[in-house]
């Protein structure tokens, strides 16, 4: 409690407290993006050249020598490629 008879305080206004430790941060460095090539290429399966006289290649890889389109490769998953 301050009374009018007390002399005013002669102390300087308080300053913010000094830091006693130093905070350092490493600068953020971005690493270069390395784009790697695949070690192998996913290529389409190699299709053997069709045998002489084959009219179609079935979806399971077998060949058909059918004379007509109807029913060709019906038990082999259908026709993948027609040959003329």
PATI-166336 format. One record per atom (N, C-alpha, C, CB): chain; residue number from 1; atom name; residue in three letters; y, x, z. Coordinates in steps of 0.1 Angstrom, whole numbers, padded with zeros to 4 digits. Glycine has a CB too. Layout:
PATI-166336
+-----+-----+------+------+-------+-------+-------+
: mol : seq : atom : type :    yy :    xx :    zz :
+-----+-----+------+------+-------+-------+-------+
:   A : NUM :   CA :  ALA :     Y :     X :     Z :
...
+-----+-----+------+------+-------+-------+-------+
END
This chain:
PATI-166336
+-----+-----+------+------+-------+-------+-------+
: mol : seq : atom : type :    yy :    xx :    zz :
+-----+-----+------+------+-------+-------+-------+
:   A :   1 :    N :  UNK : -0011 :  0008 :  0000 :
:   A :   1 :   CA :  UNK :  0000 :  0000 :  0000 :
:   A :   1 :    C :  UNK :  0012 :  0009 :  0000 :
:   A :   1 :   CB :  UNK :  0000 : -0009 :  0012 :
:   A :   2 :    N :  UNK :  0022 :  0006 : -0009 :
:   A :   2 :   CA :  UNK :  0034 :  0014 : -0010 :
:   A :   2 :    C :  UNK :  0045 :  0006 : -0003 :
:   A :   2 :   CB :  UNK :  0037 :  0017 : -0025 :
:   A :   3 :    N :  UNK :  0052 :  0014 :  0005 :
:   A :   3 :   CA :  UNK :  0064 :  0008 :  0012 :
:   A :   3 :    C :  UNK :  0076 :  0015 :  0007 :
:   A :   3 :   CB :  UNK :  0063 :  0010 :  0028 :
:   A :   4 :    N :  UNK :  0088 :  0008 :  0008 :
:   A :   4 :   CA :  UNK :  0100 :  0014 :  0002 :
:   A :   4 :    C :  UNK :  0104 :  0027 :  0009 :
:   A :   4 :   CB :  UNK :  0111 :  0004 :  0003 :
:   A :   5 :    N :  UNK :  0099 :  0030 :  0020 :
:   A :   5 :   CA :  UNK :  0102 :  0042 :  0027 :
:   A :   5 :    C :  UNK :  0094 :  0054 :  0022 :
:   A :   5 :   CB :  UNK :  0101 :  0041 :  0042 :
:   A :   6 :    N :  UNK :  0083 :  0052 :  0015 :
:   A :   6 :   CA :  UNK :  0075 :  0063 :  0010 :
:   A :   6 :    C :  UNK :  0082 :  0069 : -0002 :
:   A :   6 :   CB :  UNK :  0061 :  0058 :  0006 :
:   A :   7 :    N :  UNK :  0082 :  0083 : -0002 :
:   A :   7 :   CA :  UNK :  0088 :  0089 : -0014 :
:   A :   7 :    C :  UNK :  0079 :  0088 : -0026 :
:   A :   7 :   CB :  UNK :  0090 :  0104 : -0011 :
:   A :   8 :    N :  UNK :  0084 :  0087 : -0038 :
:   A :   8 :   CA :  UNK :  0076 :  0086 : -0050 :
:   A :   8 :    C :  UNK :  0067 :  0098 : -0052 :
:   A :   8 :   CB :  UNK :  0085 :  0084 : -0063 :
:   A :   9 :    N :  UNK :  0056 :  0096 : -0058 :
:   A :   9 :   CA :  UNK :  0047 :  0106 : -0061 :
:   A :   9 :    C :  UNK :  0052 :  0116 : -0071 :
:   A :   9 :   CB :  UNK :  0033 :  0101 : -0065 :
:   A :  10 :    N :  UNK :  0050 :  0129 : -0069 :
:   A :  10 :   CA :  UNK :  0055 :  0139 : -0079 :
:   A :  10 :    C :  UNK :  0044 :  0145 : -0087 :
:   A :  10 :   CB :  UNK :  0062 :  0150 : -0071 :
:   A :  11 :    N :  UNK :  0033 :  0139 : -0087 :
:   A :  11 :   CA :  UNK :  0022 :  0145 : -0095 :
:   A :  11 :    C :  UNK :  0023 :  0140 : -0110 :
:   A :  11 :   CB :  UNK :  0008 :  0140 : -0090 :
:   A :  12 :    N :  UNK :  0019 :  0149 : -0119 :
:   A :  12 :   CA :  UNK :  0019 :  0145 : -0133 :
:   A :  12 :    C :  UNK :  0009 :  0134 : -0136 :
:   A :  12 :   CB :  UNK :  0017 :  0158 : -0142 :
:   A :  13 :    N :  UNK :  0012 :  0126 : -0146 :
:   A :  13 :   CA :  UNK :  0002 :  0116 : -0150 :
:   A :  13 :    C :  UNK : -0011 :  0123 : -0154 :
:   A :  13 :   CB :  UNK :  0008 :  0108 : -0162 :
:   A :  14 :    N :  UNK : -0022 :  0116 : -0150 :
:   A :  14 :   CA :  UNK : -0035 :  0122 : -0153 :
:   A :  14 :    C :  UNK : -0038 :  0122 : -0168 :
:   A :  14 :   CB :  UNK : -0046 :  0115 : -0145 :
:   A :  15 :    N :  UNK : -0044 :  0133 : -0172 :
:   A :  15 :   CA :  UNK : -0048 :  0135 : -0186 :
:   A :  15 :    C :  UNK : -0063 :  0131 : -0187 :
:   A :  15 :   CB :  UNK : -0045 :  0149 : -0191 :
:   A :  16 :    N :  UNK : -0068 :  0129 : -0198 :
:   A :  16 :   CA :  UNK : -0082 :  0125 : -0199 :
:   A :  16 :    C :  UNK : -0090 :  0137 : -0195 :
:   A :  16 :   CB :  UNK : -0086 :  0121 : -0214 :
:   A :  17 :    N :  UNK : -0102 :  0135 : -0190 :
:   A :  17 :   CA :  UNK : -0110 :  0146 : -0185 :
:   A :  17 :    C :  UNK : -0115 :  0155 : -0197 :
:   A :  17 :   CB :  UNK : -0123 :  0141 : -0178 :
:   A :  18 :    N :  UNK : -0116 :  0168 : -0194 :
:   A :  18 :   CA :  UNK : -0120 :  0177 : -0205 :
:   A :  18 :    C :  UNK : -0135 :  0177 : -0206 :
:   A :  18 :   CB :  UNK : -0116 :  0192 : -0202 :
:   A :  19 :    N :  UNK : -0139 :  0178 : -0218 :
:   A :  19 :   CA :  UNK : -0154 :  0179 : -0221 :
:   A :  19 :    C :  UNK : -0159 :  0192 : -0216 :
:   A :  19 :   CB :  UNK : -0157 :  0176 : -0236 :
:   A :  20 :    N :  UNK : -0170 :  0192 : -0210 :
:   A :  20 :   CA :  UNK : -0176 :  0205 : -0205 :
:   A :  20 :    C :  UNK : -0187 :  0209 : -0214 :
:   A :  20 :   CB :  UNK : -0181 :  0203 : -0191 :
:   A :  21 :    N :  UNK : -0190 :  0202 : -0224 :
:   A :  21 :   CA :  UNK : -0200 :  0206 : -0234 :
:   A :  21 :    C :  UNK : -0196 :  0203 : -0248 :
:   A :  21 :   CB :  UNK : -0214 :  0199 : -0231 :
:   A :  22 :    N :  UNK : -0201 :  0210 : -0257 :
:   A :  22 :   CA :  UNK : -0197 :  0208 : -0271 :
:   A :  22 :    C :  UNK : -0208 :  0201 : -0279 :
:   A :  22 :   CB :  UNK : -0194 :  0222 : -0278 :
:   A :  23 :    N :  UNK : -0204 :  0191 : -0286 :
:   A :  23 :   CA :  UNK : -0214 :  0183 : -0294 :
:   A :  23 :    C :  UNK : -0212 :  0188 : -0308 :
:   A :  23 :   CB :  UNK : -0211 :  0168 : -0293 :
:   A :  24 :    N :  UNK : -0223 :  0193 : -0314 :
:   A :  24 :   CA :  UNK : -0223 :  0198 : -0327 :
:   A :  24 :    C :  UNK : -0234 :  0190 : -0335 :
:   A :  24 :   CB :  UNK : -0225 :  0213 : -0329 :
:   A :  25 :    N :  UNK : -0231 :  0188 : -0347 :
:   A :  25 :   CA :  UNK : -0240 :  0181 : -0356 :
:   A :  25 :    C :  UNK : -0242 :  0189 : -0369 :
:   A :  25 :   CB :  UNK : -0235 :  0167 : -0359 :
:   A :  26 :    N :  UNK : -0254 :  0190 : -0373 :
:   A :  26 :   CA :  UNK : -0256 :  0197 : -0386 :
:   A :  26 :    C :  UNK : -0251 :  0187 : -0397 :
:   A :  26 :   CB :  UNK : -0271 :  0200 : -0388 :
:   A :  27 :    N :  UNK : -0246 :  0193 : -0407 :
:   A :  27 :   CA :  UNK : -0241 :  0185 : -0419 :
:   A :  27 :    C :  UNK : -0254 :  0179 : -0425 :
:   A :  27 :   CB :  UNK : -0233 :  0193 : -0429 :
:   A :  28 :    N :  UNK : -0252 :  0166 : -0429 :
:   A :  28 :   CA :  UNK : -0263 :  0160 : -0436 :
:   A :  28 :    C :  UNK : -0264 :  0165 : -0450 :
:   A :  28 :   CB :  UNK : -0261 :  0144 : -0436 :
:   A :  29 :    N :  UNK : -0276 :  0171 : -0453 :
:   A :  29 :   CA :  UNK : -0278 :  0175 : -0467 :
:   A :  29 :    C :  UNK : -0288 :  0167 : -0473 :
:   A :  29 :   CB :  UNK : -0282 :  0191 : -0467 :
:   A :  30 :    N :  UNK : -0286 :  0163 : -0486 :
:   A :  30 :   CA :  UNK : -0296 :  0155 : -0493 :
:   A :  30 :    C :  UNK : -0305 :  0165 : -0501 :
:   A :  30 :   CB :  UNK : -0289 :  0145 : -0502 :
:   A :  31 :    N :  UNK : -0318 :  0162 : -0499 :
:   A :  31 :   CA :  UNK : -0327 :  0170 : -0507 :
:   A :  31 :    C :  UNK : -0328 :  0165 : -0521 :
:   A :  31 :   CB :  UNK : -0341 :  0170 : -0500 :
:   A :  32 :    N :  UNK : -0329 :  0174 : -0531 :
:   A :  32 :   CA :  UNK : -0330 :  0169 : -0545 :
:   A :  32 :    C :  UNK : -0343 :  0161 : -0547 :
:   A :  32 :   CB :  UNK : -0329 :  0181 : -0554 :
:   A :  33 :    N :  UNK : -0342 :  0151 : -0555 :
:   A :  33 :   CA :  UNK : -0353 :  0142 : -0557 :
:   A :  33 :    C :  UNK : -0362 :  0150 : -0567 :
:   A :  33 :   CB :  UNK : -0349 :  0128 : -0563 :
:   A :  34 :    N :  UNK : -0375 :  0151 : -0563 :
:   A :  34 :   CA :  UNK : -0384 :  0158 : -0572 :
:   A :  34 :    C :  UNK : -0393 :  0147 : -0579 :
:   A :  34 :   CB :  UNK : -0393 :  0168 : -0564 :
:   A :  35 :    N :  UNK : -0392 :  0147 : -0592 :
:   A :  35 :   CA :  UNK : -0400 :  0137 : -0599 :
:   A :  35 :    C :  UNK : -0412 :  0145 : -0604 :
:   A :  35 :   CB :  UNK : -0392 :  0131 : -0611 :
:   A :  36 :    N :  UNK : -0423 :  0141 : -0599 :
:   A :  36 :   CA :  UNK : -0435 :  0148 : -0603 :
:   A :  36 :    C :  UNK : -0442 :  0140 : -0614 :
:   A :  36 :   CB :  UNK : -0445 :  0149 : -0591 :
:   A :  37 :    N :  UNK : -0448 :  0148 : -0623 :
:   A :  37 :   CA :  UNK : -0455 :  0142 : -0634 :
:   A :  37 :    C :  UNK : -0469 :  0139 : -0629 :
:   A :  37 :   CB :  UNK : -0455 :  0151 : -0647 :
:   A :  38 :    N :  UNK : -0476 :  0129 : -0634 :
:   A :  38 :   CA :  UNK : -0489 :  0126 : -0630 :
:   A :  38 :    C :  UNK : -0498 :  0138 : -0635 :
:   A :  38 :   CB :  UNK : -0494 :  0113 : -0635 :
:   A :  39 :    N :  UNK : -0509 :  0141 : -0627 :
:   A :  39 :   CA :  UNK : -0518 :  0151 : -0631 :
:   A :  39 :    C :  UNK : -0527 :  0147 : -0643 :
:   A :  39 :   CB :  UNK : -0526 :  0156 : -0619 :
:   A :  40 :    N :  UNK : -0528 :  0135 : -0645 :
:   A :  40 :   CA :  UNK : -0536 :  0130 : -0656 :
:   A :  40 :    C :  UNK : -0529 :  0118 : -0662 :
:   A :  40 :   CB :  UNK : -0551 :  0127 : -0652 :
:   A :  41 :    N :  UNK : -0531 :  0115 : -0674 :
:   A :  41 :   CA :  UNK : -0525 :  0103 : -0680 :
:   A :  41 :    C :  UNK : -0536 :  0093 : -0681 :
:   A :  41 :   CB :  UNK : -0519 :  0107 : -0694 :
:   A :  42 :    N :  UNK : -0532 :  0081 : -0677 :
:   A :  42 :   CA :  UNK : -0541 :  0070 : -0679 :
:   A :  42 :    C :  UNK : -0540 :  0065 : -0693 :
:   A :  42 :   CB :  UNK : -0537 :  0058 : -0669 :
:   A :  43 :    N :  UNK : -0550 :  0069 : -0700 :
:   A :  43 :   CA :  UNK : -0551 :  0065 : -0714 :
:   A :  43 :    C :  UNK : -0560 :  0054 : -0717 :
:   A :  43 :   CB :  UNK : -0554 :  0077 : -0723 :
:   A :  44 :    N :  UNK : -0559 :  0047 : -0728 :
:   A :  44 :   CA :  UNK : -0568 :  0036 : -0731 :
:   A :  44 :    C :  UNK : -0582 :  0042 : -0733 :
:   A :  44 :   CB :  UNK : -0563 :  0029 : -0744 :
:   A :  45 :    N :  UNK : -0592 :  0034 : -0729 :
:   A :  45 :   CA :  UNK : -0606 :  0039 : -0731 :
:   A :  45 :    C :  UNK : -0608 :  0043 : -0746 :
:   A :  45 :   CB :  UNK : -0616 :  0029 : -0726 :
:   A :  46 :    N :  UNK : -0615 :  0053 : -0748 :
:   A :  46 :   CA :  UNK : -0618 :  0057 : -0761 :
:   A :  46 :    C :  UNK : -0629 :  0048 : -0767 :
:   A :  46 :   CB :  UNK : -0623 :  0072 : -0762 :
:   A :  47 :    N :  UNK : -0626 :  0042 : -0778 :
:   A :  47 :   CA :  UNK : -0635 :  0033 : -0785 :
:   A :  47 :    C :  UNK : -0642 :  0041 : -0796 :
:   A :  47 :   CB :  UNK : -0627 :  0021 : -0790 :
:   A :  48 :    N :  UNK : -0655 :  0041 : -0795 :
:   A :  48 :   CA :  UNK : -0661 :  0048 : -0806 :
:   A :  48 :    C :  UNK : -0659 :  0041 : -0819 :
:   A :  48 :   CB :  UNK : -0676 :  0050 : -0803 :
:   A :  49 :    N :  UNK : -0659 :  0048 : -0830 :
:   A :  49 :   CA :  UNK : -0658 :  0042 : -0843 :
:   A :  49 :    C :  UNK : -0670 :  0033 : -0845 :
:   A :  49 :   CB :  UNK : -0657 :  0052 : -0855 :
:   A :  50 :    N :  UNK : -0667 :  0021 : -0851 :
:   A :  50 :   CA :  UNK : -0678 :  0012 : -0851 :
:   A :  50 :    C :  UNK : -0689 :  0016 : -0861 :
:   A :  50 :   CB :  UNK : -0673 : -0002 : -0855 :
:   A :  51 :    N :  UNK : -0701 :  0013 : -0857 :
:   A :  51 :   CA :  UNK : -0713 :  0017 : -0865 :
:   A :  51 :    C :  UNK : -0712 :  0010 : -0879 :
:   A :  51 :   CB :  UNK : -0726 :  0014 : -0858 :
:   A :  52 :    N :  UNK : -0719 :  0016 : -0888 :
:   A :  52 :   CA :  UNK : -0719 :  0010 : -0901 :
:   A :  52 :    C :  UNK : -0726 : -0004 : -0900 :
:   A :  52 :   CB :  UNK : -0727 :  0019 : -0911 :
:   A :  53 :    N :  UNK : -0719 : -0014 : -0906 :
:   A :  53 :   CA :  UNK : -0725 : -0027 : -0907 :
:   A :  53 :    C :  UNK : -0721 : -0036 : -0895 :
:   A :  53 :   CB :  UNK : -0740 : -0027 : -0907 :
:   A :  54 :    N :  UNK : -0714 : -0031 : -0884 :
:   A :  54 :   CA :  UNK : -0710 : -0039 : -0873 :
:   A :  54 :    C :  UNK : -0698 : -0048 : -0877 :
:   A :  54 :   CB :  UNK : -0706 : -0030 : -0861 :
:   A :  55 :    N :  UNK : -0698 : -0060 : -0873 :
:   A :  55 :   CA :  UNK : -0688 : -0070 : -0877 :
:   A :  55 :    C :  UNK : -0678 : -0072 : -0865 :
:   A :  55 :   CB :  UNK : -0694 : -0083 : -0881 :
:   A :  56 :    N :  UNK : -0682 : -0069 : -0853 :
:   A :  56 :   CA :  UNK : -0674 : -0071 : -0841 :
:   A :  56 :    C :  UNK : -0678 : -0062 : -0830 :
:   A :  56 :   CB :  UNK : -0675 : -0086 : -0837 :
:   A :  57 :    N :  UNK : -0668 : -0060 : -0821 :
:   A :  57 :   CA :  UNK : -0671 : -0053 : -0808 :
:   A :  57 :    C :  UNK : -0669 : -0063 : -0797 :
:   A :  57 :   CB :  UNK : -0662 : -0040 : -0806 :
:   A :  58 :    N :  UNK : -0679 : -0064 : -0788 :
:   A :  58 :   CA :  UNK : -0678 : -0074 : -0777 :
:   A :  58 :    C :  UNK : -0670 : -0068 : -0766 :
:   A :  58 :   CB :  UNK : -0692 : -0078 : -0773 :
:   A :  59 :    N :  UNK : -0666 : -0077 : -0757 :
:   A :  59 :   CA :  UNK : -0658 : -0073 : -0745 :
:   A :  59 :    C :  UNK : -0666 : -0064 : -0736 :
:   A :  59 :   CB :  UNK : -0654 : -0085 : -0737 :
:   A :  60 :    N :  UNK : -0679 : -0064 : -0736 :
:   A :  60 :   CA :  UNK : -0687 : -0055 : -0727 :
:   A :  60 :    C :  UNK : -0690 : -0041 : -0734 :
:   A :  60 :   CB :  UNK : -0700 : -0061 : -0723 :
:   A :  61 :    N :  UNK : -0684 : -0039 : -0747 :
:   A :  61 :   CA :  UNK : -0686 : -0027 : -0754 :
:   A :  61 :    C :  UNK : -0697 : -0026 : -0764 :
:   A :  61 :   CB :  UNK : -0688 : -0016 : -0744 :
:   A :  62 :    N :  UNK : -0705 : -0037 : -0764 :
:   A :  62 :   CA :  UNK : -0716 : -0037 : -0774 :
:   A :  62 :    C :  UNK : -0711 : -0042 : -0788 :
:   A :  62 :   CB :  UNK : -0728 : -0047 : -0770 :
:   A :  63 :    N :  UNK : -0719 : -0039 : -0798 :
:   A :  63 :   CA :  UNK : -0715 : -0043 : -0812 :
:   A :  63 :    C :  UNK : -0723 : -0054 : -0817 :
:   A :  63 :   CB :  UNK : -0716 : -0031 : -0821 :
:   A :  64 :    N :  UNK : -0717 : -0062 : -0825 :
:   A :  64 :   CA :  UNK : -0724 : -0074 : -0831 :
:   A :  64 :    C :  UNK : -0725 : -0072 : -0846 :
:   A :  64 :   CB :  UNK : -0717 : -0087 : -0827 :
:   A :  65 :    N :  UNK : -0736 : -0076 : -0851 :
:   A :  65 :   CA :  UNK : -0738 : -0076 : -0866 :
:   A :  65 :    C :  UNK : -0740 : -0090 : -0871 :
:   A :  65 :   CB :  UNK : -0751 : -0067 : -0869 :
:   A :  66 :    N :  UNK : -0733 : -0099 : -0865 :
:   A :  66 :   CA :  UNK : -0734 : -0113 : -0868 :
:   A :  66 :    C :  UNK : -0728 : -0115 : -0882 :
:   A :  66 :   CB :  UNK : -0727 : -0122 : -0858 :
:   A :  67 :    N :  UNK : -0734 : -0125 : -0889 :
:   A :  67 :   CA :  UNK : -0729 : -0128 : -0903 :
:   A :  67 :    C :  UNK : -0718 : -0139 : -0902 :
:   A :  67 :   CB :  UNK : -0740 : -0133 : -0911 :
:   A :  68 :    N :  UNK : -0717 : -0146 : -0891 :
:   A :  68 :   CA :  UNK : -0708 : -0157 : -0889 :
:   A :  68 :    C :  UNK : -0700 : -0155 : -0875 :
:   A :  68 :   CB :  UNK : -0715 : -0171 : -0889 :
:   A :  69 :    N :  UNK : -0688 : -0160 : -0875 :
:   A :  69 :   CA :  UNK : -0680 : -0159 : -0863 :
:   A :  69 :    C :  UNK : -0685 : -0167 : -0851 :
:   A :  69 :   CB :  UNK : -0665 : -0163 : -0866 :
:   A :  70 :    N :  UNK : -0690 : -0179 : -0854 :
:   A :  70 :   CA :  UNK : -0695 : -0188 : -0844 :
:   A :  70 :    C :  UNK : -0706 : -0182 : -0836 :
:   A :  70 :   CB :  UNK : -0699 : -0201 : -0850 :
:   A :  71 :    N :  UNK : -0704 : -0181 : -0822 :
:   A :  71 :   CA :  UNK : -0714 : -0176 : -0813 :
:   A :  71 :    C :  UNK : -0715 : -0161 : -0812 :
:   A :  71 :   CB :  UNK : -0727 : -0182 : -0818 :
:   A :  72 :    N :  UNK : -0706 : -0154 : -0819 :
:   A :  72 :   CA :  UNK : -0707 : -0140 : -0819 :
:   A :  72 :    C :  UNK : -0702 : -0135 : -0805 :
:   A :  72 :   CB :  UNK : -0698 : -0133 : -0830 :
:   A :  73 :    N :  UNK : -0710 : -0126 : -0799 :
:   A :  73 :   CA :  UNK : -0707 : -0121 : -0785 :
:   A :  73 :    C :  UNK : -0707 : -0131 : -0774 :
:   A :  73 :   CB :  UNK : -0694 : -0113 : -0785 :
:   A :  74 :    N :  UNK : -0714 : -0143 : -0776 :
:   A :  74 :   CA :  UNK : -0713 : -0154 : -0767 :
:   A :  74 :    C :  UNK : -0719 : -0150 : -0753 :
:   A :  74 :   CB :  UNK : -0720 : -0166 : -0772 :
:   A :  75 :    N :  UNK : -0728 : -0141 : -0753 :
:   A :  75 :   CA :  UNK : -0734 : -0136 : -0740 :
:   A :  75 :    C :  UNK : -0729 : -0123 : -0736 :
:   A :  75 :   CB :  UNK : -0749 : -0136 : -0742 :
:   A :  76 :    N :  UNK : -0718 : -0118 : -0742 :
:   A :  76 :   CA :  UNK : -0713 : -0105 : -0739 :
:   A :  76 :    C :  UNK : -0698 : -0106 : -0735 :
:   A :  76 :   CB :  UNK : -0715 : -0095 : -0750 :
:   A :  77 :    N :  UNK : -0693 : -0117 : -0731 :
:   A :  77 :   CA :  UNK : -0679 : -0119 : -0727 :
:   A :  77 :    C :  UNK : -0669 : -0122 : -0738 :
:   A :  77 :   CB :  UNK : -0675 : -0107 : -0720 :
:   A :  78 :    N :  UNK : -0674 : -0125 : -0750 :
:   A :  78 :   CA :  UNK : -0665 : -0128 : -0761 :
:   A :  78 :    C :  UNK : -0662 : -0116 : -0770 :
:   A :  78 :   CB :  UNK : -0652 : -0134 : -0756 :
:   A :  79 :    N :  UNK : -0655 : -0118 : -0781 :
:   A :  79 :   CA :  UNK : -0652 : -0108 : -0790 :
:   A :  79 :    C :  UNK : -0639 : -0101 : -0786 :
:   A :  79 :   CB :  UNK : -0650 : -0114 : -0805 :
:   A :  80 :    N :  UNK : -0639 : -0087 : -0786 :
:   A :  80 :   CA :  UNK : -0628 : -0079 : -0783 :
:   A :  80 :    C :  UNK : -0621 : -0076 : -0797 :
:   A :  80 :   CB :  UNK : -0631 : -0067 : -0776 :
:   A :  81 :    N :  UNK : -0628 : -0072 : -0807 :
:   A :  81 :   CA :  UNK : -0623 : -0067 : -0819 :
:   A :  81 :    C :  UNK : -0632 : -0072 : -0831 :
:   A :  81 :   CB :  UNK : -0621 : -0052 : -0820 :
:   A :  82 :    N :  UNK : -0626 : -0078 : -0841 :
:   A :  82 :   CA :  UNK : -0633 : -0081 : -0853 :
:   A :  82 :    C :  UNK : -0631 : -0070 : -0863 :
:   A :  82 :   CB :  UNK : -0628 : -0095 : -0859 :
:   A :  83 :    N :  UNK : -0642 : -0067 : -0870 :
:   A :  83 :   CA :  UNK : -0642 : -0057 : -0881 :
:   A :  83 :    C :  UNK : -0644 : -0064 : -0894 :
:   A :  83 :   CB :  UNK : -0652 : -0046 : -0879 :
:   A :  84 :    N :  UNK : -0638 : -0060 : -0904 :
:   A :  84 :   CA :  UNK : -0640 : -0066 : -0917 :
:   A :  84 :    C :  UNK : -0649 : -0059 : -0926 :
:   A :  84 :   CB :  UNK : -0627 : -0068 : -0925 :
+-----+-----+------+------+-------+-------+-------+
END
